[in-house]
Amino acid sequence: MVRAINGGPALPTAKPPRPYEKGVDERPTLIQNVETLAHAAWIHINGAAAFLEEGTRNSPGTALFTILDHHGDCTLIEAPLGMKLIELVELAGIDHHEVARVLLGGWFGGVHGQEVLGLEACFTALKVAGSGLGCASITLLGVNEDVRAIVAALGAWYADETANQCGVCRNGTKSIAKALFNNANGQATDTDLENLARWGTTLTGRGACAFIDGAATLARTTVAVISSKQFMEPRAD
């Protein structure tokens, strides 16, 4: 956005400097989403101490959690950071026993087995677990859903949506997508799985923006779920 306003192409820029250091017309520029601005207004009225009463020490306050279940129903909940994921699922009126896998962070946190529901929904806990809260979007997959096909579709999305600006992102997302496609079609080789695990760590943090990080996390967590035998076949009714 800043680059476009300054007359350049609407593409990410290398960092540093970040926009808050040098942005529009070379001046420090703050870029915030609506939720952050709403928090700022609330803190202005009620004070920082009141905001810190909610959440955890490292992830204070509340967040807007978007929960999409396997029936296609979507629930938006404002809740304190640090609540267990399973508590949020129950608040959304969803039976956690029907959940087989979980996509976190609006996909950028990767795919996980049901055990992830026991974690705290906060930035620190999910980062330590090798995932991420991201935009606080949680997608719940049911036992009858073909998770291989879903993960392959997400890999294809990353390959299609890359800005093609950085070679590591352009090539990395396409390679990840191909390996996930092979996995969905039962054609994945040991090399495919080894590459997914390797790309899941070596590609993180590279490129002008963090887009490749999401694809890398998807690759790494997919291999972890496969290894834990959470990639079971859809259950027949």
Rosetta blueprint (number, residue, H / E / L):
1 M L
2 V H
3 R H
4 A H
5 I H
6 N L
7 G L
8 G L
9 P L
10 A L
11 L L
12 P L
13 T L
14 A L
15 K L
16 P L
17 P L
18 R L
19 P L
20 Y L
21 E L
22 K L
23 G L
24 V H
25 D H
26 E H
27 R L
28 P L
29 T L
30 L L
31 I L
32 Q L
33 N L
34 V H
35 E H
36 T H
37 L H
38 A H
39 H H
40 A H
41 A H
42 W H
43 I H
44 H H
45 I H
46 N H
47 G L
48 A H
49 A H
50 A H
51 F H
52 L H
53 E L
54 E L
55 G E
56 T L
57 R L
58 N L
59 S L
60 P E
61 G L
62 T E
63 A E
64 L E
65 F E
66 T E
67 I E
68 L E
69 D L
70 H L
71 H L
72 G L
73 D L
74 C E
75 T E
76 L E
77 I E
78 E E
79 A E
80 P E
81 L L
82 G L
83 M L
84 K E
85 L H
86 I H
87 E H
88 L H
89 V H
90 E H
91 L H
92 A L
93 G L
94 I L
95 D L
96 H H
97 H H
98 E H
99 V E
100 A E
101 R E
102 V E
103 L E
104 L E
105 G H
106 G H
107 W H
108 F L
109 G L
110 G L
111 V E
112 H E
113 G E
114 Q H
115 E H
116 V H
117 L H
118 G H
119 L L
120 E E
121 A L
122 C L
123 F H
124 T H
125 A H
126 L H
127 K H
128 V H
129 A L
130 G L
131 S L
132 G L
133 L L
134 G L
135 C L
136 A L
137 S E
138 I E
139 T E
140 L E
141 L E
142 G E
143 V L
144 N L
145 E L
146 D L
147 V H
148 R H
149 A H
150 I H
151 V H
152 A H
153 A H
154 L H
155 G H
156 A H
157 W H
158 Y H
159 A H
160 D H
161 E H
162 T L
163 A L
164 N L
165 Q L
166 C L
167 G H
168 V H
169 C H
170 R H
171 N H
172 G H
173 T H
174 K H
175 S H
176 I H
177 A H
178 K H
179 A H
180 L H
181 F H
182 N H
183 N H
184 A H
185 N L
186 G L
187 Q L
188 A L
189 T L
190 D H
191 T H
192 D H
193 L H
194 E H
195 N H
196 L H
197 A H
198 R H
199 W H
200 G H
201 T H
202 T H
203 L L
204 T L
205 G L
206 R L
207 G L
208 A L
209 C L
210 A L
211 F H
212 I H
213 D H
214 G H
215 A H
216 A H
217 T H
218 L H
219 A H
220 R H
221 T H
222 T H
223 V H
224 A H
225 V H
226 I H
227 S H
228 S L
229 K L
230 Q L
231 F L
232 M L
233 E L
234 P L
235 R L
236 A L
237 D L
